[in-house]
Amino acid sequence: MGMPLVDMKTLTNSIGVTFVLIPAGSFIMGSPLSEQNRFNDETKHRVTLTKPFYMQTTQVTQGQWKAVMESDPPSYSNCGDSFPVEKISWDNCQEFIGKLNQLEGTDKYRLPTEAEWEYACRAGTTTPFNTGNCLSTNEANYNGNYPLKGCSKGQYRHKTVSAASLPPNAWGLYEMHGNVWEWCSDWYGDYPNDSVTDPKGPNRGTLHVHRGGSWNYCAMYCRSAIRLRRAPDFRFDLFGFRIVREFCDIVSLREKAKQRLYNSC
């Protein structure tokens, strides 16, 4: 199945998943010792990502899950197809990705690496959140009764919000903070102390990383640098995901554009 070419910066695939192009670049991953509520495994180190990639603008929705899996999500709440899927394990993510790749005749869809996730979440920022030193509940869906110290309290919605209902970050990504936790591809492990290029995490492990916080967690767990971990078969109502699509070279894209189709490179 082909993929319509919207422009070089955005893509929308055959089931309506929209992606934005995240540029290659370098950033400081982790958090400084001065960051409030940081954990010891957030060791600061420079990461260089040598390849751009397309990242889904929202968390995978219930409607998108049903379009690929042809079944209701594992925890189906009848709140609407635009709301994120919940109770998704890392293994469930792999099932979805495998079927989506098969549907579109490619192998380019996958979970983001932990480094890709944080780089995309930060969108050039170095503060605890991509919104600055504080996170408003007008900007993210989390338990607003518990902001970072010195920040204002806000709303506690007690549930998820519809995808793209809150403002995006500077790179056009919605709900990177809060709503539902998002799985990354990496096994959990210690960060390096030195600079690294295109890291993918340990070669083996027992727990996978999840990022971003959720609607019932406090602000400290929504920080850009926070990294928690669970077993790959762990499922809970607060867990969802978003996917990336690997970027094809610019020459291939231009050739496909002439045909008005964007197929796998």
C-alpha positions as CSV (number, residue, x, y, z in Angstrom):
1,M,0.0,0.0,0.0
2,G,1.4,3.4,-0.9
3,M,1.8,6.4,1.3
4,P,0.7,9.9,0.1
5,L,3.5,12.4,0.1
6,V,2.3,15.5,2.0
7,D,5.6,17.3,2.0
8,M,9.1,16.7,3.2
9,K,8.3,17.6,6.8
10,T,5.1,15.6,7.3
11,L,3.7,12.3,6.3
12,T,0.3,10.7,6.7
13,N,0.1,6.9,6.1
14,S,-2.6,4.7,4.8
15,I,-4.4,4.5,8.2
16,G,-4.2,8.2,8.9
17,V,-1.2,8.2,11.2
18,T,0.6,11.6,10.8
19,F,4.3,11.9,11.3
20,V,6.6,15.0,11.5
21,L,10.2,15.0,10.4
22,I,12.7,15.2,13.3
23,P,16.1,16.5,12.1
24,A,19.4,14.9,12.8
25,G,21.4,16.7,15.5
26,S,23.1,16.6,18.9
27,F,21.8,17.3,22.4
28,I,22.5,16.7,26.0
29,M,20.6,13.7,27.3
30,G,19.7,13.3,30.9
31,S,19.4,16.0,33.6
32,P,21.8,18.3,35.5
33,L,22.4,17.6,39.2
34,S,20.5,20.8,40.0
35,E,17.3,19.6,38.4
36,Q,14.5,19.2,40.9
37,N,13.4,15.6,41.6
38,R,15.9,14.1,39.2
39,F,16.9,10.4,39.6
40,N,20.5,9.1,39.7
41,D,20.1,7.2,36.4
42,E,19.7,10.5,34.4
43,T,23.5,11.0,33.9
44,K,24.1,13.9,31.5
45,H,25.9,12.9,28.3
46,R,26.0,14.2,24.7
47,V,24.1,12.2,22.1
48,T,24.4,12.7,18.4
49,L,21.7,11.3,16.1
50,T,23.1,11.2,12.6
51,K,19.8,10.4,10.8
52,P,16.5,12.3,10.7
53,F,13.4,10.3,11.4
54,Y,9.7,10.7,11.3
55,M,7.9,10.6,14.6
56,Q,4.2,10.2,15.1
57,T,2.7,13.5,16.1
58,T,0.3,11.9,18.7
59,Q,0.1,8.8,20.8
60,V,-1.4,5.8,18.9
61,T,-5.2,6.2,19.1
62,Q,-7.9,3.6,19.7
63,G,-9.1,4.2,16.1
64,Q,-5.6,3.6,14.7
65,W,-5.2,0.4,16.8
66,K,-8.5,-0.9,15.4
67,A,-7.5,-0.1,11.9
68,V,-4.3,-2.1,12.1
69,M,-5.3,-4.9,14.5
70,E,-8.9,-5.3,13.4
71,S,-9.9,-5.6,17.0
72,D,-10.5,-3.5,20.1
73,P,-7.5,-2.4,22.1
74,P,-6.6,-4.6,25.2
75,S,-8.2,-2.1,27.5
76,Y,-11.1,-0.7,25.4
77,S,-12.8,2.4,26.8
78,N,-15.6,3.7,24.7
79,C,-14.5,7.3,24.9
80,G,-13.8,7.7,21.2
81,D,-11.4,6.7,18.5
82,S,-9.3,9.8,18.9
83,F,-8.2,8.9,22.5
84,P,-4.9,7.0,23.0
85,V,-4.9,3.3,23.4
86,E,-4.3,2.1,27.0
87,K,-3.1,-1.0,28.8
88,I,-0.5,-1.7,26.1
89,S,2.6,-3.8,26.8
90,W,5.9,-3.5,25.0
91,D,5.0,-6.8,23.4
92,N,1.7,-5.4,22.2
93,C,3.5,-2.6,20.5
94,Q,5.6,-5.1,18.6
95,E,2.5,-6.9,17.4
96,F,1.0,-3.6,16.2
97,I,4.2,-2.5,14.4
98,G,4.6,-5.9,12.8
99,K,1.1,-5.7,11.3
100,L,1.5,-2.1,10.2
101,N,4.7,-3.0,8.4
102,Q,3.0,-5.9,6.7
103,L,0.0,-3.7,5.8
104,E,2.3,-1.2,4.1
105,G,4.9,-3.6,2.7
106,T,7.8,-2.1,4.6
107,D,10.0,-2.6,7.6
108,K,10.4,1.1,8.5
109,Y,8.0,1.4,11.4
110,R,9.3,0.8,14.9
111,L,9.3,2.2,18.5
112,P,11.6,5.2,19.0
113,T,14.9,4.6,20.8
114,E,15.1,6.2,24.2
115,A,17.5,8.8,22.8
116,E,15.2,9.6,19.9
117,W,12.3,10.0,22.3
118,E,14.0,12.5,24.6
119,Y,15.5,14.4,21.7
120,A,12.1,14.8,20.1
121,C,10.4,15.6,23.4
122,R,12.9,18.3,24.2
123,A,12.7,19.9,20.8
124,G,15.8,22.0,21.5
125,T,15.0,22.7,25.2
126,T,17.3,22.0,28.2
127,T,14.7,22.7,30.9
128,P,12.8,20.0,32.9
129,F,9.9,20.2,30.4
130,N,9.8,21.4,26.8
131,T,7.5,24.1,28.2
132,G,10.2,25.5,30.6
133,N,10.8,25.0,34.3
134,C,7.1,24.4,35.0
135,L,4.4,22.4,33.4
136,S,0.9,23.8,33.2
137,T,-2.2,21.5,33.0
138,N,-3.2,23.7,30.0
139,E,-0.1,22.3,28.4
140,A,-0.1,18.7,29.6
141,N,-2.5,16.1,31.1
142,Y,-1.1,15.1,34.5
143,N,-2.2,15.3,38.2
144,G,-2.1,19.1,38.6
145,N,-2.3,18.8,42.4
146,Y,1.4,18.0,42.3
147,P,3.5,20.4,40.2
148,L,7.2,20.9,40.7
149,K,8.1,23.0,43.7
150,G,7.6,26.7,43.0
151,C,5.1,26.0,40.2
152,S,1.4,26.6,40.2
153,K,-1.2,23.8,40.8
154,G,-3.6,23.0,38.1
155,Q,-6.4,20.7,36.9
156,Y,-6.6,17.0,37.6
157,R,-8.7,15.5,34.9
158,H,-8.7,11.8,36.2
159,K,-8.6,10.5,32.6
160,T,-6.9,10.7,29.2
161,V,-7.5,13.5,26.8
162,S,-8.1,13.2,23.1
163,A,-5.0,13.1,20.9
164,A,-3.7,16.6,19.9
165,S,-6.1,18.4,22.2
166,L,-3.3,20.2,24.0
167,P,-0.6,22.4,22.5
168,P,2.3,20.7,20.6
169,N,6.0,21.2,21.4
170,A,8.2,23.3,19.0
171,W,8.6,20.3,16.6
172,G,4.9,19.6,16.3
173,L,4.6,16.7,18.7
174,Y,1.5,16.5,21.0
175,E,1.3,15.1,24.6
176,M,4.9,14.2,24.9
177,H,4.4,15.1,28.6
178,G,1.6,13.2,30.4
179,N,-1.6,11.5,29.1
180,V,-0.2,8.0,28.8
181,W,3.3,6.5,29.3
182,E,5.1,5.8,26.1
183,W,7.3,2.7,25.4
184,C,10.7,3.0,23.9
185,S,12.6,0.3,22.0
186,D,15.5,0.1,24.4
187,W,16.3,-2.3,27.2
188,Y,16.9,-0.4,30.4
189,G,20.5,0.2,31.3
190,D,23.0,2.7,32.7
191,Y,23.8,5.7,30.6
192,P,27.4,6.2,29.4
193,N,29.5,9.0,30.9
194,D,31.0,9.9,27.5
195,S,29.5,11.1,24.2
196,V,27.7,8.5,22.1
197,T,26.3,8.4,18.5
198,D,23.0,6.8,17.6
199,P,22.6,4.8,20.9
200,K,20.1,1.9,21.0
201,G,20.5,0.9,24.6
202,P,21.9,-2.4,25.9
203,N,22.0,-5.5,23.7
204,R,20.0,-7.5,26.2
205,G,18.0,-7.0,29.4
206,T,14.9,-7.8,31.3
207,L,13.1,-4.4,31.4
208,H,12.1,-1.9,28.7
209,V,12.1,1.9,29.1
210,H,8.9,3.9,29.2
211,R,8.8,7.7,29.1
212,G,6.7,10.9,29.5
213,G,4.4,10.4,32.5
214,S,0.6,10.0,32.4
215,W,-2.6,11.6,33.5
216,N,-2.5,10.5,37.1
217,Y,1.2,11.0,37.8
218,C,2.7,14.2,39.2
219,A,4.8,16.7,37.3
220,M,8.2,15.2,38.3
221,Y,7.3,12.0,36.4
222,C,6.6,14.0,33.3
223,R,10.0,15.6,33.0
224,S,11.9,15.2,29.7
225,A,14.7,13.2,31.3
226,I,12.6,10.8,33.5
227,R,13.1,7.1,32.6
228,L,11.2,4.3,34.2
229,R,11.2,0.6,33.2
230,R,8.9,-2.4,33.1
231,A,8.9,-6.0,31.8
232,P,8.0,-6.3,28.1
233,D,4.7,-8.1,29.0
234,F,3.7,-5.6,31.6
235,R,0.2,-4.0,30.9
236,F,-1.5,-1.3,32.8
237,D,-4.2,1.3,32.0
238,L,-1.7,4.2,31.9
239,F,0.5,2.7,29.2
240,G,0.4,3.6,25.5
241,F,2.9,4.3,22.7
242,R,3.8,6.3,19.6
243,I,5.8,5.1,16.7
244,V,8.5,6.3,14.3
245,R,9.0,5.7,10.7
246,E,12.6,5.7,9.4
247,F,13.5,8.4,7.0
248,C,14.3,7.6,3.4
249,D,16.9,9.5,1.5
250,I,15.9,12.8,-0.2
251,V,16.6,11.5,-3.7
252,S,14.2,8.6,-3.3
253,L,11.5,10.9,-1.8
254,R,11.8,13.3,-4.8
255,E,11.5,10.4,-7.3
256,K,8.4,9.0,-5.4
257,A,7.0,12.5,-5.3
258,K,7.0,12.7,-9.1
259,Q,4.8,9.6,-9.0
260,R,2.6,11.1,-6.2
261,L,3.3,8.1,-4.1
262,Y,5.6,7.5,-1.2
263,N,6.4,3.8,-0.9
264,S,9.0,2.0,1.2
265,C,12.6,2.9,0.3
